[in-house]
Amino acid sequence: MAVGTGGMTAQAADAGSINQADYKKALETAPMGIVMDGEDAAVTTEKTDSQNRSKAEIVSGNNPSVPNGQVVSMTRHQSEYASIWSKHGSEFELTKPQTTSMWLYFGNQYSASGEGMAFAIHNDARGVNAMPELNKKGSVPGETLGVWPSDTVRTQGEAADLAKRGIQNSWALEFDTHQNIKSGGRAAGQADSFDLEFENSKVGDHIASNHPGSSASFIQHVDSGVLWTGNTPINVMHYYYHIQHVGMIGDKSNSNYLSNGQWRHLTLKWQPANHEGNSYGQMTYVFDDKDPKTGERLNGREQTVNVNVNTIDPDRNGKARWGLAGTTTTKFASNQLVVFEKAPDLIDGKTTTTLKNLTRKKEVKAGDEVFAKDKLELSYQFNYQDGQQANWANIQSYLKLPTDIDYDKAEVTYSNGQVQNISLDDRQDQSINVFLAEKLNKDVATASIRFTGRAAAVDDRREVASTTSKYTSNVMIGELTTPDFVINPSQELTLTVTSDQHLSLPVNEATTITGQVDLDSAATLAHDEPIWVHVTINGKVQKEPIKVAEDGTFKVTLQANQLQKGDNVIEVVATSGELRSNAEEVTISCSGCLELTAPSDVSFESKQLTGQRQELKRGDGWELSVQDTRGAGSKWRLSVKAATFVNEVGDHLLGKPVYATREGKTPIEKEMTPIVTHETTKKQAKNHNVYGVTDDWDHQTGMFLSIDDGATTGNYQGELTWSLDDVPS
């Protein structure tokens, strides 16, 4: 039986709350977070044990800039305990790098605040019901923050016994808003000493970590005395403990560091153990790394601690439950709330935003230009790639559409062919909210929210600003940003590139771009100024524009020294007086080439075979050359192989070609045999010289045909196969 609804509730006035005005402010300023209700939610407040009296509930936020926001209300009253944990299937993966983030609110009670909250990962067998042992009053002691053990047994003389009373197989990061520093004769059994480490320091509110279920996390204090029974003295030993705080973050100049009436941002980054024999991973936590009002990134305060994976995961299943817990007491209590911004990396999901000019058949990138009345398509894409969470669900986008587009159609298309219509009547100015009706998963991996329309009819050049939209879902939130662009008035000059707009050239070779510029019919009658084409090469504007011929054609000649090795982007745009054409791009890749010129027919000298070993010289047709335009320092290798020589009656020649150098001779067999390796010199690269392989051959070097003993007379034919290969420098 589930205890609690686990659903979302709206909050009405509550006379018994700690500070209703503060709670109201917290909801009105709550940041955007993930969706936490529904079957695909990653977290739950539900419990299955009636003894677990967690007060955590998911409530509606009231921030006008975050529609349908959801907040975890942890504590609102005195003497409360609350917890929220991840569901099965949404665990923290200990064997992979993980990042999770959230916003935390600790109220505005300052010195009266308490007791605090703790983020934890655990493999406690009680699952979502995991909590410290209850005290005699049936409640969770405040200093435990819902994760540390209950130090309520004063005769508890072993730290190991104490550790059993907290969440087992765990690591916790506490946000402690009240110092528990009771010591001496009345401290044992009171569960009020966990912060004795800071008794003589100015540290108040603090952040720190350790393992709640490990005895090594606690330091014992002993209160000894004598109890008289009649005339008989009895030695009595009572015990209490403090936590060893690891990776502490605090502020000695401000004891009320946490409870200041502001939302505080937390990012946790997990780095698993770097090899199988290492039992320690590392957790980095960064606090106050976002501005609560603007959302802008801040440096924050950071600590990195070692975490014993064997303590969290003794069975080595590689996973752990994650979540938060919190407590208040009768004297120290605060409104404590949480907004989860990003669950641990449960889903590998990607988003992209693209703007296409359907009229010009090109993508509009930041700073690009379109023309009035061009047909445009704006697309927000969500792509599920992988993840332990089966569904990327509850995707709600809050879109701010670019201005100066007259939208005429909107829809969502899914990769399974489903189409979801969007009513443009739902827009409020440039804002529209779109909820994806389909869940994204391995079967339906992609959803595209598409808006089509035409660029506004403008009289002057108009800049359209980039817009940033937001989305939320069951596991993460994010932003969707459109490119800024420019709308030019109705196009009176149209530029078209008539040559290839994507070409490859050898290094150091020139080329020519050709094109056509047209005036529309109305402009032609009234316009008699010359038309110029302006050229930009790799972002550098060329000084001299090119005049367009009377028939509207133009040529842009690019010299070799204007192009760099690799990719070159050439932009051409035409102007005439106040008229300006569309800009077109040509991409030229100068990667060079490696080319072999080899003859199709060659021969060896005709000679009477004697049956004795002999060597035949080359006959006609032996001309081989290599052209390497890849630049100085590039290397190549020429290899050759030979098939068996056969005469007209099918007899095989006893012999084979050989390649001779000053150093010796190499037989040419059926496998490729390297014969020449060469490195292109600067002079050859500059002049595009062709390397003549056979130019270096003479009467003693080059290719010959070696005849073995016993060869018979005949006209023999065979095949030589050449291979030219790049040799890495």
Secondary structure as UniProt FT lines:
FT   STRAND          8..9
FT   TURN            15..16
FT   HELIX           20..28
FT   TURN            39..40
FT   STRAND          43..44
FT   TURN            50..51
FT   STRAND          57..60
FT   TURN            64..65
FT   TURN            67..68
FT   STRAND          70..75
FT   STRAND          81..86
FT   TURN            88..89
FT   STRAND          92..93
FT   TURN            94..95
FT   STRAND          98..105
FT   HELIX           110..112
FT   STRAND          116..122
FT   TURN            125..126
FT   HELIX           127..129
FT   TURN            136..137
FT   HELIX           142..144
FT   TURN            145..147
FT   TURN            154..155
FT   HELIX           159..163
FT   TURN            164..165
FT   STRAND          170..176
FT   HELIX           184..186
FT   TURN            187..189
FT   TURN            194..195
FT   HELIX           196..198
FT   TURN            199..200
FT   STRAND          206..210
FT   TURN            212..213
FT   HELIX           215..217
FT   STRAND          218..229
FT   TURN            230..231
FT   STRAND          232..243
FT   STRAND          246..250
FT   TURN            252..253
FT   TURN            255..256
FT   STRAND          263..271
FT   TURN            276..277
FT   STRAND          280..287
FT   TURN            292..294
FT   STRAND          301..308
FT   HELIX           309..312
FT   TURN            314..315
FT   STRAND          319..327
FT   STRAND          336..342
FT   STRAND          347..357
FT   TURN            358..361
FT   STRAND          362..363
FT   TURN            366..367
FT   STRAND          368..371
FT   TURN            372..373
FT   STRAND          375..387
FT   STRAND          396..400
FT   STRAND          405..414
FT   TURN            415..416
FT   STRAND          419..421
FT   HELIX           424..426
FT   TURN            429..430
FT   STRAND          431..435
FT   STRAND          446..455
FT   STRAND          462..464
FT   STRAND          468..472
FT   STRAND          476..481
FT   STRAND          485..488
FT   STRAND          493..497
FT   STRAND          502..505
FT   TURN            507..508
FT   STRAND          511..519
FT   HELIX           521..526
FT   STRAND          532..537
FT   TURN            538..539
FT   STRAND          540..541
FT   STRAND          546..547
FT   TURN            550..551
FT   STRAND          553..558
FT   HELIX           560..562
FT   STRAND          566..576
FT   TURN            577..578
FT   STRAND          579..580
FT   STRAND          584..590
FT   STRAND          594..597
FT   STRAND          614..616
FT   STRAND          625..628
FT   TURN            632..633
FT   STRAND          635..642
FT   TURN            648..649
FT   STRAND          655..661
FT   TURN            662..663
FT   STRAND          664..667
FT   STRAND          673..679
FT   HELIX           682..687
FT   STRAND          690..692
FT   HELIX           693..696
FT   STRAND          702..707
FT   TURN            709..710
FT   STRAND          720..727
//
